[in-house]
Amino acid sequence: RMSSSSKVTDLYQLLICRPLPILYMMLAWLTVAGNNHCPSGPGVIYKDSTKSAPDSSGTEFAFVFLKNHHGEIPYYTIFVASKKDKSVRFSAEAPGVGFATTLSIPAGRVANVTVPRTLFSDSTPANARTVIVKSLDGVPIIVYGLSEENRTTDAFLALPNHPSLQTQTSFQFVVAMHTALSIDKFKGLIGIAAYNDDTEVTIKFKSGRQPCTILNLNLTRSDGEVASLSLNKYESAYIECDSDATGTFVESNKLISVTTGVQCSYIPRYPILNCDHLIEQIPPVSTWGTRFVTVPLKYRTSFDVFRFIAGENCTTVNINCQNTTGHVKMTSFSLEEAEFETIDDLTGTSHVTITSDDYCVVESNNRILVVQYSVGTAVDGVDGDPFMAIIPPVDRFFNRYTFVTPGSSIQPYTHTVNIVMQKSSFQPDFIILDGKPLSEWTKDFVEVPSGSNSYFTARVDIPEGSHRIYHSTPEGQFGISVYGFGFKNGYGYAASFALEPFDIDPYNLRVSNATENSITLTWDPPIGATGDLIYEVLVTDQSGCYSNTFTTNDTSLTICGLDSKQSLQAGLTPIHPAYNTTTIITVSVNDVLTSLSTVDVNVNSATLNCQFQLPTTISKLSCMVLCSQAEEKGTETLAFFGTSIPGNKLSATDKVSVILNGLRPSTVYNCTAVATIPEAIWSVESRSLKVTFKTSTVLFNILHVIVLQSIFNCRISRGKCRLCSYWQ
């Protein structure tokens, strides 16, 4: 159950129905983790956090399904979920085949729409195959696509026309697919859809490959050749390739969607059976990441196949794998822009196979795309054929997801979700999947070591239908991949992908411990660095009163003698010509929250005001309020959030109103508030303040209902009863 929105901008709120997560959250605000070598002072708690990038929800989606094994035989289905706890209306259209519908999604549910199979008939032009999905209420929605045929199925996450991408003037994509064989007439496929008029698209086809045909132009290109075409709003381009076209480079002057895959692909290679449909929507290169954790596909007993695709020149990729018995294997390789490396059962240049028992950490110095493939049933005798799924980078994890495991009219699936958590977010009691803590779903957690940044993973079987998973603490983040296996069939996709252009921090500079007068910085060596490096750390405050340079050959540094009121900037530079500088910002606050008061109390709601004494360097603050019933122990605790209006409007007299909904009538509540800074990379919570109030009685509301019901009855009976006349 979620509380309703507050009246100020950017509010969100979270109800946690279990006392243990609340206890954890309170301890997290009042405890300094770890040890440090400086004298400790009371009161200020620093916390390493990052600004969350926008996810793959949106209000407008345009994409192209790809032809499955038999073209017009498969089911092409769209699944739509509301991101928020409210119902939403949406439209789904395929103008090229005259299809349009409007549906409503109840809060917390998923709707599905089947697109006509004639989308891939010979009579449908290649520029008219776009599917368009829109939210009609302005509420963000999440969209998935499923292309299903008997024994050949796959799914994909649709990416929206997101505001964070609309200001870019150039977009780059690199195609990912796998084995495509002209002898079986199973084409490698590329579908492109435009969001704007006058969209110019340039395609550079991968060298050394068989021809690709742009159906719009009836034009064939191959072996490094270039083709250009123009698209208007919602027009599509459809390209068929006679071989694997992974590494084909697509560029546009305006945002487009790029869907790639294979009609039916043999993995790891032909003629190892069985083939299966592959489809994924490729995110822009600017949104790719540099750190990944791979988790083996559950129930497979052989190996998984991976492709690592470079978005830039001079890219170095390091892979460190460990299985559940502790055996370690490592490999590394270098790539240029649009080049890729495949890791399967053939050692090749990688000299490693990632088995079905290997958990790997992948790191690169530049942006890469990591794609995981399931092998065919004949490889290990396990039911489940090829699919491909993009692996979300750990740099872009989220706090909550809504996703779907599709039902099938053809055959049942065993559905699984792979979950990856950083060690700091590994609290199985506080990750809630479909209303139950993760600890009640599974005890099978695997730790994946990675220096000071180890990860925990889980593989959880889930039923068919819509699902919600979230971390009870606002800072808890994790990533998930969803997949399913059936008889000689399979599907898989990433549940979300961050769409904000990604600023690379090659050293993962972070705060690992802090007190009122000290802070400890920790970082990772640059990717590909060998031997000991010397690092220079410059720490300054924004007023210019403090500046100090430190030199160390370690990968951590404790800085003492700081003032809790300081706002600091730290810059890290390895003393080596091959590496660049990275910086992060801290904002420190002590008693920023000065008062907490009630301004309105009703039957089942109340409004509290948080007032701040604000440092001049802060442009945005949040106030979190935790409430529990004073007269009953063990009752649920409600959590509500309010956020100040961003900008330079804040002053010492500013207040943030937090609306508390879902309260019980005539009940005493004890509430505690704490202030946070949501925009800071290093953030700090203030002291906590308390307030107690009692909600109003419900009697008035009961009478109000009686009155309205009586008036209604009276109108129906046209005044023939005395009670109605009395109420009139």
C-alpha positions in Angstrom: 0.0 0.0 0.0 1.4 3.4 -1.0 0.6 6.7 0.5 -0.6 9.4 -1.8 1.6 12.1 -3.3 2.7 15.2 -1.5 1.8 18.6 -3.0 5.4 19.7 -3.7 7.5 18.7 -6.6 9.3 15.4 -7.0 7.7 13.7 -4.1 7.7 10.0 -3.6 6.8 7.9 -0.7 7.2 4.3 0.5 5.2 2.2 2.9 7.2 -0.5 4.6 5.0 -3.1 6.3 7.6 -4.9 8.3 9.3 -3.5 11.4 12.7 -5.0 10.7 13.4 -2.8 7.6 12.4 0.3 9.5 14.8 -0.6 12.3 17.5 -1.0 9.7 16.7 2.4 8.1 16.9 4.1 11.4 20.2 2.5 12.3 21.6 3.5 8.9 20.9 7.1 9.7 22.3 7.0 13.2 25.4 4.8 12.8 28.8 5.5 11.2 29.9 2.3 9.5 33.4 0.9 9.8 36.6 2.1 11.5 38.9 5.0 10.8 42.1 6.2 12.1 41.0 9.7 13.1 39.4 10.9 16.4 35.7 10.5 16.1 33.2 13.2 16.7 29.4 12.9 17.1 26.5 13.9 15.0 27.3 13.8 11.3 26.9 10.7 9.3 28.2 10.6 5.7 26.9 8.0 3.2 28.2 7.0 -0.2 25.4 7.5 -2.7 24.9 8.3 -6.4 22.4 10.3 -8.3 20.0 7.8 -9.9 19.7 7.8 -13.7 16.3 7.8 -15.4 15.1 4.3 -16.0 13.4 2.8 -19.1 9.9 4.0 -18.2 8.3 6.7 -20.3 5.2 8.0 -22.0 6.0 7.3 -25.7 7.5 4.2 -27.3 8.1 3.4 -30.9 9.8 0.2 -32.0 9.8 -2.5 -34.6 9.2 -6.2 -34.0 11.4 -8.6 -36.0 10.1 -11.4 -38.2 10.1 -14.7 -36.3 10.7 -18.2 -37.7 7.6 -18.3 -39.9 6.8 -14.6 -40.2 3.0 -14.4 -40.0 2.6 -17.4 -37.7 4.0 -16.0 -34.4 2.2 -14.0 -31.8 3.6 -10.5 -31.4 2.5 -9.3 -27.9 3.1 -6.0 -26.0 3.1 -6.0 -22.2 2.5 -2.7 -20.5 2.8 -1.9 -16.8 2.3 1.3 -14.8 5.4 2.5 -13.1 3.5 4.1 -10.2 0.8 2.8 -7.9 -2.0 4.2 -10.0 -4.1 3.1 -12.9 -3.2 4.4 -16.3 -4.7 4.5 -19.8 -2.5 3.8 -22.8 -2.9 3.4 -26.6 -1.2 0.8 -28.8 -1.0 1.3 -32.6 0.4 -0.3 -35.7 -0.6 2.2 -38.4 0.8 0.2 -41.2 -1.8 -2.6 -40.7 -4.6 -0.3 -39.5 -4.4 -1.5 -35.9 -5.2 0.8 -32.9 -6.6 0.1 -29.4 -6.9 1.9 -26.0 -6.8 0.1 -22.7 -6.6 0.8 -19.0 -4.2 -0.8 -16.5 -5.3 -1.1 -12.9 -2.7 -0.1 -10.3 0.0 -2.7 -9.9 -1.1 -4.8 -12.9 0.1 -5.5 -16.4 -2.0 -5.3 -19.6 -1.1 -7.1 -22.8 -2.0 -6.4 -26.4 -1.5 -8.7 -29.4 -0.4 -6.9 -32.6 -1.7 -8.3 -35.9 0.5 -10.9 -37.5 0.0 -9.1 -40.9 2.7 -6.7 -39.7 5.2 -8.9 -41.6 3.1 -9.8 -44.7 4.5 -8.9 -48.1 1.8 -6.2 -48.4 3.1 -4.2 -45.4 5.7 -1.7 -46.5 9.1 -1.8 -44.7 8.6 1.9 -43.6 5.2 1.1 -42.0 6.1 -1.6 -39.4 6.4 0.7 -36.4 4.5 -0.2 -33.2 3.6 2.9 -31.1 2.7 2.8 -27.4 1.7 5.9 -25.5 0.6 6.7 -22.0 -2.6 8.8 -22.3 -2.5 10.2 -18.7 1.1 11.3 -18.6 1.9 8.5 -16.1 5.1 6.7 -16.9 4.7 3.2 -18.2 7.0 0.2 -18.8 6.8 -1.7 -22.1 8.0 -5.2 -23.0 7.7 -7.0 -26.3 7.3 -10.8 -26.8 7.6 -12.6 -30.1 6.3 -16.1 -29.6 6.1 -19.1 -31.9 6.1 -22.8 -31.1 9.7 -23.6 -30.0 11.1 -20.2 -31.1 10.4 -17.2 -28.7 12.2 -14.2 -27.3 11.3 -11.0 -25.5 12.8 -7.5 -25.2 12.6 -4.4 -23.1 11.3 -1.4 -25.1 13.1 1.9 -24.6 11.1 5.2 -24.6 11.6 8.6 -26.1 13.1 9.8 -22.9 13.6 13.5 -22.1 17.2 12.9 -21.0 18.0 12.0 -24.6 16.0 14.6 -26.5 18.7 17.3 -26.2 21.4 15.1 -27.9 22.2 15.9 -31.6 23.8 12.6 -32.4 23.1 9.0 -31.5 25.2 6.0 -32.0 24.1 2.3 -31.9 26.0 -1.0 -32.5 24.1 -4.0 -33.6 24.1 -7.2 -31.6 22.8 -10.5 -32.9 24.3 -14.0 -33.5 24.4 -16.9 -36.0 22.3 -16.1 -39.0 22.4 -18.6 -41.9 21.3 -17.8 -45.5 21.2 -21.6 -46.2 18.3 -21.9 -43.7 16.8 -18.6 -44.8 17.1 -17.4 -41.2 18.0 -13.8 -41.6 19.9 -11.5 -39.3 17.4 -8.6 -38.7 17.6 -4.8 -37.9 14.5 -2.7 -37.3 14.7 1.1 -36.9 11.9 3.5 -35.9 12.0 7.3 -35.9 10.5 9.6 -33.3 10.8 12.8 -35.3 10.5 14.1 -38.9 13.6 14.6 -40.9 15.6 11.9 -39.1 18.8 11.0 -41.0 20.2 7.5 -40.5 23.6 6.3 -41.6 24.4 2.6 -41.4 28.0 1.2 -41.7 27.8 -2.5 -42.2 30.2 -4.9 -40.6 33.2 -5.8 -42.6 33.7 -9.4 -43.7 30.0 -10.3 -43.6 27.6 -11.4 -46.3 25.2 -8.8 -47.8 22.4 -7.0 -46.0 19.4 -5.6 -47.8 17.6 -2.4 -46.8 14.0 -3.3 -47.8 12.9 0.4 -47.8 15.4 1.2 -50.5 15.7 -2.3 -52.1 19.4 -1.7 -51.6 22.1 -4.2 -50.8 25.2 -3.4 -48.8 28.0 -5.5 -47.3 31.7 -5.6 -46.2 32.1 -2.2 -44.6 29.8 -0.3 -47.1 27.7 2.6 -45.9 24.0 3.3 -46.6 21.9 6.4 -45.7 18.2 6.9 -45.5 15.7 9.5 -44.2 12.7 8.8 -42.0 9.8 10.9 -40.8 8.0 10.5 -37.5 7.0 6.9 -36.7 8.4 5.6 -40.0 10.5 2.5 -39.9 13.4 0.9 -41.7 13.7 -2.9 -42.0 17.0 -4.6 -42.9 17.6 -8.3 -43.6 21.2 -9.8 -43.5 22.4 -13.1 -44.8 24.9 -13.5 -41.9 25.6 -12.3 -38.4 25.8 -8.5 -38.6 27.0 -7.9 -35.0 29.2 -4.8 -35.1 27.2 -2.9 -37.7 27.3 0.8 -36.7 24.1 2.9 -36.8 24.1 6.7 -36.4 21.3 9.2 -36.5 20.8 13.0 -36.0 17.7 12.4 -33.9 16.6 9.7 -31.5 15.6 6.4 -33.0 14.9 2.9 -31.7 17.1 0.1 -33.0 15.8 -3.5 -32.6 18.2 -6.3 -33.6 18.1 -10.1 -33.7 17.8 -13.2 -35.8 14.8 -15.0 -37.2 16.1 -18.3 -35.7 19.7 -18.6 -34.5 21.8 -21.6 -33.6 23.9 -21.0 -30.4 26.7 -21.6 -30.0 26.8 -22.4 -33.7 25.2 -24.3 -36.6 24.3 -27.2 -36.7 24.0 -27.6 -32.8 20.2 -27.7 -32.3 17.9 -26.1 -31.8 17.6 -22.7 -33.3 15.4 -20.0 -31.7 14.3 -16.4 -32.3 16.5 -13.6 -31.0 15.4 -10.0 -30.4 16.6 -7.1 -28.3 16.2 -3.3 -28.5 19.7 -1.8 -28.4 20.3 1.3 -26.1 22.4 4.2 -27.4 26.1 3.9 -26.9 26.1 6.9 -24.6 24.1 5.0 -22.0 26.3 1.8 -21.9 28.4 1.0 -18.8 31.8 -0.1 -17.6 31.1 -2.6 -14.8 28.9 -5.7 -15.0 28.2 -8.9 -13.1 27.2 -12.0 -15.0 25.1 -14.7 -13.4 24.7 -18.2 -15.0 21.3 -19.1 -16.4 19.6 -21.4 -13.9 19.1 -25.1 -14.9 21.7 -25.0 -17.6 24.6 -27.4 -17.0 27.1 -26.6 -19.7 28.0 -22.9 -20.4 26.6 -19.6 -21.4 27.6 -17.5 -24.4 28.6 -13.9 -24.1 29.4 -11.0 -26.4 31.3 -7.9 -25.4 30.8 -5.0 -27.8 32.9 -1.8 -27.7 31.4 1.6 -28.0 34.7 3.4 -28.3 38.3 2.9 -29.6 41.1 1.8 -27.3 38.7 -0.3 -25.1 40.2 -2.8 -22.6 37.9 -5.4 -21.1 38.9 -7.4 -18.0 36.9 -10.5 -16.9 37.3 -12.2 -13.6 35.2 -15.3 -12.9 34.8 -17.5 -9.9 32.7 -20.6 -9.5 30.9 -21.8 -6.4 33.9 -24.0 -5.4 36.3 -21.0 -5.5 38.0 -21.7 -8.7 39.1 -18.5 -10.4 39.6 -17.8 -14.1 40.6 -14.5 -15.7 40.9 -13.1 -19.2 41.3 -9.7 -20.9 41.2 -8.3 -24.4 41.2 -5.0 -26.3 38.6 -3.8 -28.8 38.1 -0.8 -31.1 34.8 0.9 -31.8 32.1 -1.5 -32.8 34.4 -4.5 -32.5 33.2 -7.4 -30.3 34.6 -10.5 -28.6 32.6 -13.7 -28.3 33.1 -16.1 -25.3 31.6 -19.6 -25.8 33.0 -23.1 -25.6 35.7 -22.3 -28.1 38.7 -20.7 -26.4 39.7 -18.5 -29.3 41.5 -15.4 -28.3 39.7 -15.3 -24.9 41.2 -18.6 -23.6 38.3 -19.0 -21.3 34.8 -20.6 -21.2 32.2 -19.2 -18.8 30.5 -22.3 -17.5 27.1 -22.7 -16.0 28.8 -22.5 -12.6 30.8 -19.3 -13.2 30.0 -15.9 -11.8 32.0 -13.1 -13.4 32.8 -9.4 -12.8 33.4 -7.6 -16.1 35.2 -4.2 -16.1 36.3 -1.9 -18.9 37.9 1.5 -19.3 35.3 2.6 -21.9 31.6 2.0 -22.5 30.7 -1.6 -23.6 27.6 -3.6 -24.1 27.4 -7.1 -22.6 24.9 -9.6 -24.1 24.2 -13.0 -22.6 22.9 -15.9 -24.8 21.4 -19.2 -23.9 22.6 -22.3 -25.8 20.4 -24.8 -27.6 18.8 -27.8 -26.0 21.2 -30.2 -27.7 24.2 -28.7 -25.9 23.4 -30.1 -22.5 20.0 -31.8 -22.9 18.2 -29.2 -20.8 14.9 -27.9 -22.0 15.3 -24.4 -23.2 16.7 -23.0 -26.5 18.6 -19.8 -27.4 17.6 -16.3 -26.4 19.7 -13.2 -26.0 19.5 -10.6 -23.1 21.4 -7.4 -22.5 23.1 -7.4 -19.1 22.5 -4.1 -17.2 25.7 -2.4 -15.9 26.1 -2.2 -12.1 26.7 1.5 -12.6 23.0 1.9 -13.5 21.1 -0.3 -11.0 17.7 0.9 -9.6 15.8 0.7 -6.4 12.6 -0.9 -7.8 11.2 -2.7 -10.9 7.9 -3.7 -12.3 8.2 -6.6 -14.8 6.3 -9.5 -16.4 6.8 -13.2 -16.9 4.6 -13.9 -19.9 1.9 -16.5 -20.1 1.8 -18.7 -23.1 -1.0 -20.3 -25.1 1.6 -22.6 -26.7 3.5 -24.1 -23.8 4.4 -23.5 -20.1 7.6 -21.9 -19.0 9.8 -22.1 -16.0 10.4 -18.4 -15.2 13.5 -17.1 -13.3 14.8 -13.7 -12.3 18.6 -13.2 -11.7 19.3 -10.6 -9.1 22.6 -8.8 -8.6 23.3 -6.6 -5.5 26.3 -4.6 -4.4 27.5 -5.8 -1.0 26.2 -2.5 0.6 22.6 -3.4 -0.7 22.7 -7.0 0.3 19.9 -7.1 2.8 17.6 -10.0 1.7 15.0 -9.1 4.4 14.7 -5.6 2.9 14.4 -6.6 -0.8 10.7 -7.2 -1.3 9.5 -9.4 -4.2 5.7 -9.6 -4.7 5.1 -8.7 -1.1 7.6 -11.1 0.4 11.2 -10.5 1.5 13.8 -12.1 -0.8 15.0 -14.2 2.1 11.6 -16.0 2.0 12.0 -16.8 -1.7 15.5 -18.2 -1.5 18.5 -18.9 0.7 20.8 -19.5 -2.2 22.9 -16.4 -2.4 26.3 -16.4 -4.1 29.0 -13.8 -3.3 31.1 -12.6 -6.3 34.4 -11.1 -5.0 35.7 -8.0 -6.7 38.3 -6.3 -4.5 36.5 -4.0 -2.0 33.3 -4.1 -4.1 32.0 -7.6 -3.9 28.5 -8.5 -5.1 25.8 -10.9 -4.1 23.6 -12.7 -6.6 20.4 -14.8 -6.4 18.4 -16.9 -8.9 14.7 -17.0 -8.0 12.0 -19.0 -9.7 8.8 -17.0 -10.0 5.3 -17.7 -11.4 3.7 -16.4 -14.6 2.3 -12.9 -14.3 3.2 -9.3 -13.3 5.8 -8.8 -10.5 7.1 -6.0 -8.4 10.5 -6.0 -6.6 12.0 -3.1 -4.5 14.6 -2.4 -1.9 13.0 -1.1 1.3 15.8 1.5 1.9 15.9 4.4 -0.6 19.7 3.9 -1.2 19.5 0.1 -1.9 20.0 -0.7 -5.6 20.2 -3.9 -7.6 19.8 -5.2 -11.1 17.7 -7.9 -12.5 17.4 -10.0 -15.7 14.3 -12.1 -16.5 14.1 -15.3 -18.5 12.2 -18.5 -19.0 12.7 -21.9 -20.5 10.1 -24.2 -22.1 10.2 -27.3 -24.3 12.9 -26.4 -26.9 12.1 -22.7 -26.2 13.3 -19.7 -24.2 13.1 -16.0 -23.7 15.1 -13.4 -21.8 15.5 -9.6 -21.3 16.8 -7.0 -18.9 14.0 -5.6 -16.7 15.3 -2.0 -17.0 18.1 0.1 -18.5 19.3 3.5 -17.5 18.8 6.0 -20.3 20.8 9.0 -19.1 24.2 9.5 -20.9 26.8 7.8 -18.7 29.7 9.8 -17.3 32.5 7.3 -16.8 34.3 7.2 -13.5 37.2 4.9 -14.4 38.4 4.6 -10.8 35.0 4.2 -8.9 36.0 6.9 -6.4 33.8 6.6 -3.4 33.4 7.3 0.4 34.0 4.1 2.4 33.8 5.6 5.9 33.4 9.0 7.6 32.8 10.7 10.9 32.2 14.3 11.9 35.8 15.3 11.3 37.2 12.7 8.9 36.4 10.9 5.7 37.9 7.9 4.0 38.1 7.7 0.2 38.5 4.4 -1.6 39.0 3.7 -5.3 39.9 1.0 -7.8 43.0 0.9 -9.9 42.5 1.9 -13.6 41.4 -0.9 -15.9 44.4 -2.5 -17.5 46.9 -0.9 -15.1 49.9 -3.1 -14.1 52.2 -2.6 -11.1 51.9 -0.1 -8.4 50.6 3.4 -9.2 51.0 6.6 -7.3 47.8 8.6 -6.8 47.4 12.3 -6.1 44.2 13.4 -4.2 43.3 17.0 -4.1 40.7 18.0 -1.5 39.2 21.5 -1.4 36.2 23.2 0.0 33.8 25.4 -1.9 34.7 28.5 0.1 38.4 28.2 -0.8 39.4 28.2 2.9 40.6 24.6 2.8 42.9 22.9 0.2 45.2 20.0 0.6 47.0 17.6 -1.7 47.7 14.0 -0.6 50.0 11.4 -2.4 49.6 7.7 -1.8 50.4 4.4 -3.5 47.4 2.8 -1.8 43.8 2.7 -3.1 42.3 4.3 0.0 43.0 7.5 2.0 41.7 8.8 5.3 41.6 12.6 5.6 41.4 14.0 9.1 40.8 17.4 10.7 37.7 18.3 8.7 34.9 20.5 9.7 31.4 19.0 9.7 30.1 22.2 8.0 32.5 22.0 5.1 31.4 21.2 1.5 34.2 19.4 -0.1 35.4 18.4 -3.5 37.9 15.6 -4.0 39.8 15.0 -7.2 41.8 11.8 -7.9 44.6 11.6 -10.4 46.9 8.6 -11.0 50.4 9.9 -11.7 50.6 8.2 -15.1 50.2 9.8 -18.6 47.6 7.2 -19.7 44.9 8.0 -17.1 42.6 11.0 -16.5 41.2 12.8 -13.5 37.9 12.1 -11.8 36.1 14.2 -9.1 33.2 13.8 -6.8 31.4 16.3 -4.5 30.3 16.1 -0.9 27.8 18.2 1.0 27.9 18.1 4.8 25.0 19.0 7.1 24.6 18.9 10.8 21.4 20.3 12.4 19.8 21.4 9.2 16.3 20.3 10.3 15.2 22.9 12.8 11.5 22.1 13.5 8.8 19.6 12.8 5.1 20.5 13.2 1.6 19.5 12.3 -0.4 21.9 10.2 -3.5 19.8 9.4 -4.9 16.6 10.9 -7.9 14.8 9.5 -9.6 11.4 9.8 -7.1 9.4 7.9 -4.4 11.9 6.9 -2.2 14.6 8.2 0.2 17.2 6.9 3.5 17.9 8.6 5.9 20.8 8.0 9.7 20.3 8.0 11.6 23.6 8.5 15.3 23.9 7.7 18.3 26.1 8.5 19.9 25.8 5.1 23.6 26.2 4.1 23.9 28.3 1.0 25.5 25.5 -1.0 22.4 23.3 -0.9 19.7 23.6 -3.7 17.5 20.7 -2.7 16.5 18.8 0.4 14.2 15.9 1.3 12.3 15.3 4.5 11.5 11.7 5.4 8.8 11.0 8.1 8.4 7.6 9.8 5.1 7.1 11.7 3.9 4.4 13.9 0.8 4.0 16.2 1.6 5.0 19.7 -0.9 2.8 21.5 -0.2 -0.5 19.7 3.1 -2.3 19.6 4.2 -4.2 16.5 1.9 -2.2 14.2 3.0 -1.3 10.7 5.3 1.7 10.2 4.5 4.3 7.5 7.2 6.1 5.6 6.6 9.3 3.7 8.8 11.6 1.7 8.7 15.3 0.8 11.2 17.2 -1.4 11.9 20.9 -1.6 11.5 22.8 -4.8 15.0 22.7 -6.5 16.8 25.8 -7.5 18.0 28.9 -5.5 14.7 29.6 -3.8 15.6 28.0 -0.5 16.0 30.1 2.5 16.1 29.7 6.3 12.3 30.1 6.3 11.5 27.5 3.7 9.4 24.5 4.7 8.7 21.2 3.1 5.2 19.8 3.5 4.8 16.0 3.9 1.3 14.6 3.4 0.6 11.5 5.4 -2.2 9.4 3.9 -3.6 6.0 4.9 -3.8 6.7 8.6 -6.4 5.2 10.9 -9.1 7.3 12.4 -8.9 8.4 16.1 -5.4 7.0 16.5 -2.3 8.5 18.1 0.8 8.5 15.9 4.4 9.0 16.9 6.4 10.4 13.9 10.1 11.0 13.4 11.6 13.2 10.7 15.1 13.4 9.2 16.4 15.6 6.4 18.5 14.2 3.5 20.2 15.7 0.5 19.1 13.6 -2.6 21.4 15.2 -5.1 24.7 14.8 -3.3 27.2 12.2 -4.2 28.3 12.2 -0.6 25.2 12.9 1.5 24.5 13.3 5.1 21.4 13.1 7.2 20.5 15.6 9.9 19.4 15.0 13.5 15.9 13.6 13.9 12.9 15.4 15.3 9.7 13.9 16.7 6.0 14.9 16.8 2.9 13.2 18.2 -0.7 13.8 17.0 -4.1 12.1 17.0 -6.3 11.7 13.9 -9.9 12.8 14.0 -12.9 10.6 14.6 -14.7 8.9 11.7 -18.3 9.9 12.9 -18.6 12.9 10.6 -17.6 10.8 7.6 -20.2 8.1 8.4 -23.0 10.7 8.6 -21.7 12.2 5.4 -22.1 8.9 3.6 -25.6 8.4 5.1 -26.6 11.9 3.8 -25.3 11.2 0.3 -26.9 7.8 0.1 -30.2 9.2 1.3 -30.2 12.0 -1.2 -29.5 9.4 -3.9 -32.3 7.1 -2.8 -34.7 10.1 -2.5 -34.0 11.1 -6.1 -34.6 7.6 -7.3 -37.9 7.4 -5.4 -38.9 11.0 -6.2 -39.4 12.0 -2.6 -41.9 9.2 -1.7 -40.2 8.5 1.7 -40.1 10.7 4.8 -36.4 10.2 5.4 -35.6 11.5 1.9 -37.8 14.5 2.4 -36.0 15.2 5.7 -32.5 15.0 4.1 -33.7 17.2 1.2 
